[in-house]
Amino acid sequence: MQSVLGLILGGGRGAHLFPLTKHRSVPAVPIAGKYRLIDIPISNCINSGINRIYVLTQYLSVSLHKHIAHTYKFDPFNRGFVEILAAQQTNETAGWYQGTADAVRQNLRYLQEDSAREFLVLSGDQLYRMDFRHLLGTHRDRQADVTIAVLPVTAERARDLGVVRVDGSLRIVGLVEKPATAEQLQPFRLPAGWLESQGIVSQGREYLANMGIYLFSRQVLFNLLQARPAAADFVREVFAESLATCRIQAYLFDDYWEDLGTVRAYHEANLALTGDQPPFDFHSPEGVIYTRMRHLPASRVSDAVAEQCLISDGCVIEAGAKLQRCIVGLRSRIGRNVTLRDTVMNGADRFETDAERAANRQRGVPDFGVGEGSVIERAILDKDCRIGRGVQIINRHRLQQADGPNYHIRDGIVVIPNSAVVPDGTVI
């Protein structure tokens, strides 16, 4: 695996995750209370023996850079690194990355200077665990030019993803990105019993989705990008035009995988982690997910009730609080008699001192966290929120989309943005 160089795409504006991306890039968005999305692909690389990783960034990347710098430090006698390749003006280009292919092309110089035999291109907004050694084994055994990881999905899910068609040797012979109509989707439907022939139970899954995980042979990547100097996107402008001339292989994956590119997907994936048998475990013998080491105290829970919750370090939950199916992030404070249901609370970046809290109260500014007697349901509270006393965040008008002075509603989920203040007694 030392011959593989990892490239993690830092993402664009992440409009479908707004307002979680109002002040940060998609890979810097918190997940499961104490992690960030970027921890997933980096940890998968490290657990697979890939310890040379570039992260390509451009949009609101300061917090992402800071997290990576504080988290991923290798032995000085080890060749490993996790380094940032930020978008920059050069003699050849003065623009931002225009897409996945363009982002890699603008950094070809660094790839050419590296001795890597293969390049692994990953996304920074997915939740999954994969041993890339199996992917590399398939790539080399089939003598592939490019290998794309694919996942069996239902027709409903296929419409939000790219889907591929394969031949008997799992070579990709057709692909389409986000098919909008049944006519576009139909040619990619798997034959009856095909998945079972691969040792996989279909469970209504009739299509193979592109997971956004690509393994390139060294010279093939250079040739593809140099031959298409205007191509911005790998799928539409590189792979689709290279099916006849390149051997593009599929690697069949059948385990948990979620694309967290929308508010609904983000909310549902977080809450799924609170179950008695969660679909994804961050501390698994098959591969631990790493994150920044913090020296925080244990959480203090008074006479409160918590059912199916994940509670991170440094939290204070006061008497009478009732939590049902919630994520409670680092340094969260939850006041007396608060009710939280189906809520993701991302916590705070620092502790407030008693003097700060007293001064804020004199000015009518609530503390970090959730104030006494508040009721919050089906919501996301981003970092450093200040929710006052007696607040109700319940989407009382059952809106699907809306924007207010200190909140946004997406897919019926109320999102309180980073550092927002919700005064005492507010009803949303």
Protein Blocks (a to p, Z undefined) as FASTA:
>chain_A
ZZpccdddebjnklmlpcklmmbcfklpceehiacfklmmmmmmmmnopabdcdddfbhp
llmmmmmmmmmccdfkbcbdcddddddddfkbccdcfbjklmmmmmmmmmmmpccfbdcd
ddfkbccdddfklmmmmmmmnopabdcddddddfklmmmmccddddfkopafbdcehifb
fklmmmmpccehklmmnopafklpabdcdehiacddfklmmmmmmmmmmbmbfklmmmmm
mmmmpccdddddddddddfkbfklmmmmmmmmmpmbdfbdfbdfkbpcdddddddddddd
dddddehiaddehiacdehiacehiaddehiacdehiacehiacebjabdcdfklmmmmm
mnopacehjdehiacehiaddehiacdehiacehlnopabdcdfkbcceehiacddehia
cdehiaZZ
